[in-house]
């Protein structure tokens, strides 16, 4: 039987901390949330390998949906600098693991998922975990969740081609958005910050995260 507690400890101190994650609150959250709880039984044994883990095979485009690898998630959350009073929108939460981790850092989390089956799993598993400051909602990922906006932080749980204006519009003044932007097959983890009506972004590290559907660039029409 897998010793999940030891595997989780090793994940934090052998994979995450050596990869430029120094925020003790992020490390503590990753150490306390059981990643295996949010995976199908058949995949729990590999819960603490540093990789994206496939959650289903029914995603748009046939690619399925993935749980983001721990190292990338931890670095994104560190960059987002989530405070204890912050409201966070977690876009593409899958089965809810990322939202459970964010819930350890923030005051409240809106956990947005577009696939009904994943949303139902997330709701059940987050309740089992005791994440009582997380609310699961369903909707198109690229549209965000305007009903509870504005947010201090928005996190995108996968690689996207672009961040739509609808998400930037749901940030508070001074708010942050973190996402992996995929260009020509290369992923760049990027931190965006809003100041007044303007948004600026900077690349913080490279990441090979799996695609989050619904954020594709529109193809230019060629005569």
C-alpha positions as CSV (number, residue, x, y, z in Angstrom):
1,X,0.0,0.0,0.0
2,X,1.3,3.5,-0.9
3,X,2.4,5.6,2.0
4,X,0.7,8.8,0.8
5,X,1.8,11.0,3.7
6,X,5.5,10.2,3.0
7,X,5.0,10.6,-0.7
8,X,3.4,14.0,-0.2
9,X,6.2,15.1,2.1
10,X,8.8,14.0,-0.5
11,X,6.8,15.9,-3.2
12,X,7.1,19.1,-1.3
13,X,10.7,18.9,-0.2
14,X,12.2,17.0,-3.1
15,X,10.2,18.4,-6.1
16,X,8.6,21.7,-5.2
17,X,10.9,23.4,-2.7
18,X,14.1,22.9,-4.8
19,X,12.4,24.4,-7.8
20,X,12.4,28.0,-6.5
21,X,9.3,27.7,-4.3
22,X,10.1,29.5,-1.1
23,X,6.7,30.7,0.1
24,X,6.1,28.8,3.3
25,X,2.3,29.2,3.0
26,X,2.3,27.6,-0.4
27,X,4.6,24.7,0.8
28,X,2.4,24.2,3.8
29,X,-0.8,24.1,1.7
30,X,0.8,21.6,-0.7
31,X,1.9,19.5,2.2
32,X,-1.5,19.4,3.8
33,X,-3.9,18.7,0.9
34,X,-4.0,15.0,-0.2
35,X,-3.6,15.0,-3.9
36,X,-4.6,11.3,-4.1
37,X,-8.1,12.2,-2.8
38,X,-8.8,14.1,-6.0
39,X,-7.8,11.3,-8.4
40,X,-9.6,8.2,-9.6
41,X,-8.6,5.1,-7.5
42,X,-6.7,3.7,-10.5
43,X,-4.4,6.7,-10.6
44,X,-3.8,7.4,-6.9
45,X,-0.6,5.4,-6.7
46,X,1.0,8.0,-9.0
47,X,-0.4,11.0,-7.2
48,X,2.9,12.4,-6.2
49,X,4.9,12.0,-9.4
50,X,5.7,15.5,-10.7
51,X,3.6,15.4,-13.8
52,X,0.2,16.3,-15.2
53,X,-2.3,13.5,-14.5
54,X,-5.1,12.8,-16.9
55,X,-8.6,13.0,-15.3
56,X,-10.8,12.0,-18.1
57,X,-10.9,11.3,-21.9
58,X,-14.0,13.3,-22.7
59,X,-12.5,16.8,-23.1
60,X,-13.1,18.9,-26.2
61,X,-10.7,18.0,-29.0
62,X,-10.3,14.5,-27.6
63,X,-7.4,15.6,-25.4
64,X,-9.1,15.0,-22.1
65,X,-8.5,17.1,-18.9
66,X,-5.5,17.0,-16.6
67,X,-4.5,17.9,-13.1
68,X,-1.6,20.3,-13.3
69,X,1.8,19.1,-12.2
70,X,2.5,20.1,-8.5
71,X,5.7,22.1,-9.3
72,X,4.0,24.3,-11.8
73,X,0.9,24.8,-9.7
74,X,3.1,25.8,-6.7
75,X,5.1,28.3,-8.7
76,X,2.0,29.9,-10.1
77,X,0.4,30.2,-6.7
78,X,3.6,31.7,-5.3
79,X,3.7,34.3,-8.1
80,X,0.0,35.2,-7.5
81,X,0.9,36.1,-3.9
82,X,-2.5,35.0,-2.5
83,X,-3.4,36.8,0.7
84,X,-5.5,35.5,3.6
85,X,-8.3,38.0,2.7
86,X,-8.2,37.4,-1.0
87,X,-11.1,36.2,-3.2
88,X,-9.8,33.8,-5.9
89,X,-11.3,32.4,-9.1
90,X,-9.9,29.0,-10.0
91,X,-10.6,28.4,-13.7
92,X,-10.8,24.8,-14.9
93,X,-10.6,23.2,-11.4
94,X,-11.1,19.7,-12.7
95,X,-11.8,17.5,-9.6
96,X,-11.0,20.3,-7.2
97,X,-7.4,19.6,-6.0
98,X,-6.1,23.1,-7.1
99,X,-9.1,24.7,-5.4
100,X,-8.4,22.8,-2.1
101,X,-4.8,24.1,-2.2
102,X,-5.9,27.7,-2.9
103,X,-8.5,27.4,-0.2
104,X,-5.6,27.0,2.3
105,X,-4.3,30.4,1.2
106,X,-7.3,32.6,0.4
107,X,-10.4,33.8,2.2
108,X,-12.7,32.4,-0.5
109,X,-12.5,30.4,-3.8
110,X,-14.9,30.2,-6.7
111,X,-14.0,26.9,-8.4
112,X,-15.1,27.1,-12.1
113,X,-15.6,24.0,-14.2
114,X,-17.3,23.5,-17.5
115,X,-17.7,19.7,-17.5
116,X,-20.7,18.6,-15.3
117,X,-19.1,15.3,-14.3
118,X,-15.9,17.0,-13.1
119,X,-17.8,19.7,-11.3
120,X,-19.9,17.1,-9.4
121,X,-16.7,15.2,-8.5
122,X,-15.1,18.5,-7.3
123,X,-18.0,19.4,-5.2
124,X,-18.1,16.0,-3.5
125,X,-14.4,15.8,-3.0
126,X,-14.0,19.3,-1.7
127,X,-16.7,18.7,0.8
128,X,-15.0,15.4,1.9
129,X,-11.8,17.3,2.3
130,X,-13.5,20.0,4.4
131,X,-12.8,22.9,2.0
132,X,-15.7,25.0,3.3
133,X,-14.5,28.2,1.8
134,X,-14.7,26.8,-1.8
135,X,-17.8,27.0,-4.0
136,X,-18.0,25.0,-7.2
137,X,-19.8,26.5,-10.2
138,X,-20.3,25.5,-13.8
139,X,-19.9,27.6,-16.9
140,X,-17.7,28.4,-19.9
141,X,-14.1,28.8,-18.6
142,X,-13.2,31.7,-20.9
143,X,-16.1,33.7,-19.6
144,X,-15.1,33.4,-15.9
145,X,-17.7,33.9,-13.3
146,X,-18.9,37.5,-13.3
147,X,-21.5,36.9,-10.5
148,X,-18.8,37.0,-7.8
149,X,-16.4,39.4,-9.5
150,X,-14.2,41.2,-9.0
151,X,-11.4,38.9,-7.8
152,X,-8.1,39.5,-6.2
153,X,-6.6,36.6,-8.0
154,X,-7.5,34.4,-11.0
155,X,-5.7,31.1,-11.7
156,X,-5.9,29.2,-15.0
157,X,-5.4,25.5,-14.5
158,X,-3.7,24.7,-17.8
159,X,-2.1,26.1,-20.9
160,X,-4.0,28.6,-23.0
161,X,-3.3,30.4,-26.2
162,X,-4.7,33.7,-24.9
163,X,-6.4,35.2,-21.8
164,X,-9.7,36.7,-22.9
165,X,-10.6,40.3,-21.9
166,X,-13.6,38.9,-19.9
167,X,-11.2,37.4,-17.3
168,X,-9.1,40.6,-17.1
169,X,-12.3,42.6,-16.6
170,X,-13.1,40.4,-13.5
171,X,-9.9,41.4,-11.7
172,X,-9.9,44.0,-9.0
173,X,-7.6,47.0,-9.3
174,X,-4.3,45.6,-8.1
175,X,-5.5,42.0,-8.9
176,X,-3.3,39.3,-10.4
177,X,-3.9,36.6,-12.9
178,X,-1.6,33.6,-13.5
179,X,-1.6,31.4,-16.5
180,X,0.6,29.3,-18.8
181,X,0.5,30.9,-22.3
182,X,1.3,28.4,-25.1
183,X,2.9,29.9,-28.2
184,X,4.2,27.7,-31.0
185,X,4.1,24.7,-28.8
186,X,6.1,26.4,-25.9
187,X,4.5,27.2,-22.6
188,X,5.4,30.3,-20.6
189,X,4.0,30.8,-17.1
190,X,2.9,34.4,-17.0
191,X,1.9,36.8,-14.2
192,X,-0.6,39.6,-15.2
193,X,-1.4,42.5,-12.9
194,X,-4.2,45.0,-13.2
195,X,-3.6,48.7,-12.5
196,X,-6.7,50.8,-13.1
197,X,-8.0,50.0,-16.6
198,X,-4.6,48.6,-17.7
199,X,-3.2,45.1,-17.5
200,X,0.5,44.2,-17.9
201,X,2.1,40.8,-18.0
202,X,5.6,39.2,-17.6
203,X,6.9,35.7,-18.1
204,X,8.0,34.1,-14.9
205,X,9.2,30.6,-16.0
206,X,8.7,28.0,-18.8
207,X,6.1,25.3,-18.3
208,X,4.9,22.4,-20.5
209,X,1.4,22.3,-19.1
210,X,-1.4,20.5,-20.8
211,X,-4.0,22.5,-22.8
212,X,-7.0,24.0,-21.0
213,X,-9.8,24.0,-23.7
214,X,-11.9,27.0,-24.6
215,X,-9.1,29.6,-25.0
216,X,-8.0,29.1,-28.6
217,X,-7.2,32.1,-30.7
218,X,-9.7,32.8,-33.5
219,X,-8.2,32.0,-36.8
220,X,-7.8,34.9,-39.2
221,X,-9.9,34.6,-42.3
222,X,-7.8,34.4,-45.4
223,X,-9.3,35.3,-48.8
